Amino acid sequence: MHPQESILLAGTYTDTGSQGIYSFSFNKDEGSARMLHTFQTPHPSFLITAPEFRKVYAVNEANGEEARLTMLDICPDTGILHVAGSVPSLGDGRCHVSHHGLAIGISNYGAGNMSIYRCDSQGMPTCAIATFKGHTGGPCLERQSQPHVHSTLFGQDGKYLYATDFSNDCILVTEILPGCILPIPDIAARLSPGTGPRHMSLSPDGQYLYVIGEINGEVSVFHCLSDGQLKHLQTICDDHDNGYGSAHIVCSQDGKFLYTSHRVNRNGISLWERSSGNGTIRHLEFFPTGIHPRHFCISPDGKFLLVACRDSNSIDIYHRNASTGKLTVTGQHIDILSPVCVQFYQF
């Protein structure tokens, strides 16, 4: 791989003709991409990378035997992916995976639970150490009548694992202990009724947690306390069009800005400025994108923001101004069927 190139990975829904996971060479100067490899696997709807193990973890959003976490070895020179193994996700409708060190958290939206695995020194899951069920209690009966866990996120030091309890409008937390028994998750924070918390992002210093509500489009800001609890600082709404489809949230690497994606009634990325003093945010602008921006990521050097626009069958590539956080069209995009996750592999 040339020094000016990075490996880019995309996960897709495969019921529209897509093959599964695609790897690309991404030009860090031009913001262009060329395809390297295709790995066939059903509905790899969320991917994360573990460069310390040269691994990619993918959840297959399927039911029954196909409801699995797949581990892939990746060649950093060619972008070629090979199966390293797979384990059951211990629940249907898996939608998210996270990892820290030798622990992996899997969210099973359909089953309404989260599973936690321990890994060996090669990054391979060895045993499931816990499965915890989510709860109901939210007022939106159309969306919250059944338990759903939508994502997990490890705290900066890996001591605590947070989970979005979608149907009960709260954030759960459990302590990751050395043994094989983990404490039952506690409620770390409650959100506004009808939030439907979806994804989370940590500030670079690990002191602040940001949550996007899928149903009400609110962004909630919390201070992470030493005991794993979350202190509420701010809640601010961005989905004023009632699209009920806010999706992803990312804090920039320099900690200056926050980005959120919104779908359905309007499609685009919101830009927020972060306060370095107390972690609170203020809205700066809304930037229209392709249709259904389900997921997005920032390039490792912070120069580009890439958006997986599922219903436009495109990964849109935008230039990012490091000083203002604002996005501009590059004219570059990747044609791909039903992209739902996009991640850079850093090595």
N, C-alpha and C positions, 0 to 999 in steps of 0.2 A: 504494500500500500504506500502510495506516494505521501510525503510529509504534509502536503496541502490537502490531503483527503482524509475523511473520517468514514467509519461504517455507520450506516443508517439502517434501522430495522423497522418493518411495518407489519402489524398483524391485521388480519382481515376477516370478515364474515365470508364463508365459503359456499353459501347457498345461492350465490349469484354468478358463479363461475370462477371465482378466485381460487387459487391453489392453497393459500395458507399464509406462511411467513415469507416475506421478501427481504433480501438484503441488497443494499445499494452502496455505491461509492459516492460520497457527498463532497463536492469541491468547496473547501472553506473560503476560497476567494470569490468565486462566482455565484455560489449558492445553487449550483446545478447538481444533478444526480444521474448516475447510470446504474442499471441493474446488474447485480453480481450473481445472485443465486435465489432459487425458489425452493422452499421446503414445504412439502405437502402434509397438512395436518388439519383436522376439522375445527373451524371456528376459533382460531387463536386470538381471542378478543382482547387480551391484555398481556403485555410482555414487560419484563424487567431484565436488566443485564447485571451480571456479577463478574466484572473484569478480573477480580482477584482469583477467581476459579476458571476464567475463560469460559463462562457459562452464560446461557440465556434461559430464563424460566418463562414458560408460556402456559396460561390456563386455557383449556379447551372448553368453550361455553357450549356444552352439550349435556345430555342426560345419560344415565346408565353407565355402561362400561367406558364410554368416551368421555365421561366427566373426570378428567385427569389433569394433573400438573405434569407437563413435559419438560425435561431438562435437556438442553442442547449444548453440545460443544461447538465453539465457533473458532474458525481460523482467522486471526487478526490480519493476515496478509491477503486473504482471498475473499473473506466474508462467507465462506461455505459453512453450512450448518450440518451437524450430524447428531443423531439421537444418542443421548447418554443414558437415558432411562426415563421412567415415568412412574408416578404413584397416584393412587386414587385421591381425589380432592375431598372425599368424605361428604359429598353433598352435591345436588344437582344445581345447574345454573350458575356455575362459578363465573366470576366477573372480574376478579382482581387478585394480584399477588404482590407481596412485598417481602424484602429480606434484609437482615442485618447480621453480619458475622455468620454464625452457624445456626440461625433460626429463620424460618420461613412462615409467613402468614398468608392464608388463602381465604378469600371471601366467596361464599356460596350464596348468591342472591336468591336463587329459587328455593334452596333448602332453608334459607334464613339462618345460616350459621357461619362460623369461622373455624378453620382448622389450623393448628400450629404444628409444624414439623421441626425436628432437629436434623442438622446436616453433619456429615463427616468433613474431614479436612480437605476433601476434593469438591465440596459443595453439593454432594448428593444427599437427599433426604434419607434418613435411616429409620426414623420411627415417628409416628404421630403422637405427640405428647398431650394434646388437648383438642377437644371440639366443644365449642360454646355456642349456644343458641341465642338468637336475637329475640326481640320482643315486639309486641304491638302496643298501641296506646295513642297513636297519632290520629287527628281528626279527619284526615282525608281517606275516607273508606274505600274509594276507588283504588288508591295506591298503597294504603297502609293497613289493610285488613289482615294481611299475613306478615309474619316476620321476614325481614330482609336485612342482611348485612352486606353493605355495598363496597367497602374498602377497609384496608388496614394500613397502619403506618407506624413504624418503630420510632421511638424517641431518639434523639441524637446519639446517646450512648448505648442504645439497644436494651436498656433496662426495662422499659415499658413498651407495651404494644397497644396502640389505640385502634378502635374500630368504629365505623359509622353505623349505628343502630337505626337504620333508615325509617322503620315503621314506628319507632318509639321516640323519634326526635331527640336523640342524645348521642353522646360520644362515650363509648365503653373503654375501660383500660384494665389491663392485667399485667402483673409483674412477671418478667421472664426470669425464672429462677434456674439454678444449675441442675436441679433434679428433674424427675419425670412427672411431677405433679405441679400444676400451676393453679394459683388461686382463681376462684370464680371471678369474672370481670365485674368491676365496680362501675358505677356511673361517674365518669370524670367531669361531665358537664351536660347540662340540659340546654336545648335550643328552643326557638320559638315553635309553638304548635303548628304542625303542617310544614315544617322545613324540609323533611326528607333528606337528611345529610347524605351526600354522595362521596366526594373526594376531599382529601386533606393535603396540606403542604406545610412544611416547616420552614421557618426563616433559616438562613445559613448558620446562624449561631445556635440554633436549636431552642431558642428561648420563647418563640411564639408559634402558635398553631393557627392555621387558617382553614376554614371549612366552607365549602360551597353547598348550598341547599338546592337539590334538584327541583323540588316542587315549588318553593316560594322564591327562588332566585336570590336569597340572602347570603351575604358573606359574613361569617362570624369570626371574630378575632379573640384569641385566648392567650394568656400567659401560662407557660408550662411551669408548674411548681415541682419542687424536688421530690414530692411524694407521688408524682404521677397525676395529681389532680390538675384541673384547668381552671384558671381564673378568667371570667368573662370580662372583656375590655370594650367590645364594640360589636354591633350588628347593623349592617347597612344593606338595603335592597338595591339590586341592579336590574332585575327582570321586571320592569314596569309594564311590559306588554303581556304579562301572564302567559308566557310560553310553557311554563311547567316543565322545562327541559334543560336547565342549567347543568353543566357536565363536569368540567375539569378545572383545576386551579393549580397554579405554579408560581412560586416565588423566584425571582431572578437570582442568578448566582451572586451578584453583588449586593443583594438584599435591599435594593432601592425601590423595586417595583414588584407588583403582583399582577397576574393575568388570570382571567376567568373566561370560560367559553359558555355560550348560550345558544340554544337551538329552538326549533319549532316555529314560534311566531316571528322571531328574528334570528338571524344567523351571524355570529360574529364573536369577537374577542373584546373584552373590556380591559382597560388599563387602569391600574390603581397605583398611586404613589404611597410608599411606606414611610412612616415616621421612624427615624433611627432611634429616637428617644424612648418611645413607648409601644412601638409596633402597630399603632393604629394606621388606618388607610384613608385616602380620599380619592374619589373617582376623577379621572382625567379625561378619558374619551372612550368611545365605542367604535371598533373598527370592523366593518362588514367583511365576511369571508364567504366561502362556498357553503353549500347546503349541509346542515347537520354536522357542525364541528364538534365531534364527540370527544376528541383527544388532541393534545398538542404538546410540543416540547420546544425548548430553547437549545440551540446548538451549544456545544461545550465552550466555544469562545464568546458566546453571547451576541454574535452578529446577526443571527437569523432566528426566526420563530416559524416552526413548521406545524401545519394544522391538518389533521386527518378529517377530511370532509366526506363523510360516509355516502351521502346521497348525491354528491357531485362526482363520485368515483375519482377523487383527486386528493393528493397531498399538496396543499398550497404552501408556497415558500415566500415568506415576507422578510424584508430587511428590518433589523431592529436597531434603533438609535440608542446607544449605551447611555448617553447623557440624559435624554428625555424619556426613554422607554417606548417612544412611539414607533409604530409600524408603517412601512411603505411597501407597495407592491414591487416585486422584483421582475415579474413576468415569467418566473420559473414555476413549474409545477410538475408533479409526477402523476401520470395517468395510471390508476390502479383501481380495481373493482372493490368497492365496499371497505375502504380503510377505516379502522376503528382504533388503532393504537400506533403511535410512532415514537421510537426511542433511538438515541445515539448509543453506540457501543464505544466507550472510552477505555483505552488501554495504554 
